[in-house]
Amino acid sequence: MSQRIGGFALPAVSLLAAGCAMGGAASNGGHVRVYYIAADPVSWDYAPGGRDLIVDQPFVDTAFFVKSPPKAVATSYKKTLYREYTDSTFTTLKPRPPEWAHLGFLGPLIRGVVGDTIKILFKNNGQHPFGMHPHGVFYNKDSEGAPYSDGTSGADKSDDGVPPGGSHLYVWPVPERAGPGPMEGSSVMWMYHSHIDEVNDVNSGLLGPMLITARGKAKEDGSPNDVDRELVVAFAQVHEENNWAVGENLGPLLGQGPAPSHLETQNIYPWFVKFTMNGFVHGTLPLEALTVKRGQRVRWYLFASTNDFDAHAPHWHGNTVLIHGMRTDVTSLTPMEMVTADMVPDNPGTWLFHCHISFHLTQGMQARYRVQ
C-alpha cells in the first residue's frame, strides 16, 4: 500500500514516520489539524455496575412486545472502537479530557474551522478491513473511505478498505459549505464512521463526532467562542448480532461456552439490540459527565446511527433548547441525522434526558443531566 503526502508516493513503511510532519498551515490560510486514530479491538460494557440507574435497582424484565420469560443477555461485549493516539507510533493512547468523558464508545472528537485542513493518520488494529468516511467536509477519492464502483483505480482505491495492520492518511479540507449554515449559529456537527461493511462496521462501534466552527468564530482550539460547554450525544441503536465479533460475544449466551457473569434481562426481539446513548443504557451514562451550570451557554450536538429505522425523539426534562431559532424541549432524529441544540439552563437539578419513543425508553435509551 502507498499513500501520497505532499505530492510524493510513500510506501506503507514510511507512512507512520511521515505523520510526524503533517502539521503546519493550510493552503487557504487555516490550520492543519492532525489526528492519529486507530481502530482497536476492546471490551465495552453498556451498563457498568449492572444497575438501572434511572430507578436505582438491578436490571429487571421490561417486557414490551411479548410476555414470554425474559432472556438473559450480557452487558459487556467485544467491540472495535476508534481511539486516539499521541503520535504516529500508535504506542500511547491520548487521554480523553474529563469534559469529553461522556462520549463513551464514540470515537475521538475531531475539530476543524472553516479554512482548515484535517489530516488523520489511521491505523487498522482490527481483524477486518476498516476505514474512515466523513460527512460534510471535502475529500478527494483517496480520502472518501467507501468502496464502490466509481471509475477510480490505484491510489484512489487505497482508502476503500485499510487491511488489518495497515495505515492510511485521510485528508479532509474544511470549505465554507462544511461550516454552519445561516440558521445554525457558530458551529455544526458532522459524523465519521467506517463505511467498508457499513452494517457490521458501525454495529462493531466504529463511529464518532466531528465539530466544525465558522471562520472567525473559533477559539484557538477550534471550539466556538460563543459557547461555554459542548455535549455530544449519539442515540445509537446497536445490533450486536451484526457485530464482527458476534461469535465471541454471543456464543456463550447461546449455550456454546461458559456464560458470562454480568447479565441483564430483556424481553424484546431480537435479543441483542442495545438502545444506547453513547454506548450506555438505563442511565449509566455518567451523570458527572453531563453536568452543566445555570446560565452557561450549552450546545448539544445530537445524532443517530445507521440502525435507527424507528427514528428517535430526544427530550430534555427541566429546561428548553433552541433549534434553528425555534424553542422546544423535544426534537427528532431520523437515521444518521445530526441536530444542534442550544440551551441556557435556568432550572437547577438532576433531569431526565431520554428518547420519547416508548420501547426505546423502556429498553434503556435514558440518561440524566445535571444543572448546578
Order of alpha helices (4+ residues) and beta strands (2+ residues): beta-beta-alpha-beta-beta-beta-beta-beta-beta-beta-beta-beta-beta-alpha-beta-beta-alpha-beta-beta-beta-beta-beta-beta-beta-beta-beta-alpha-beta
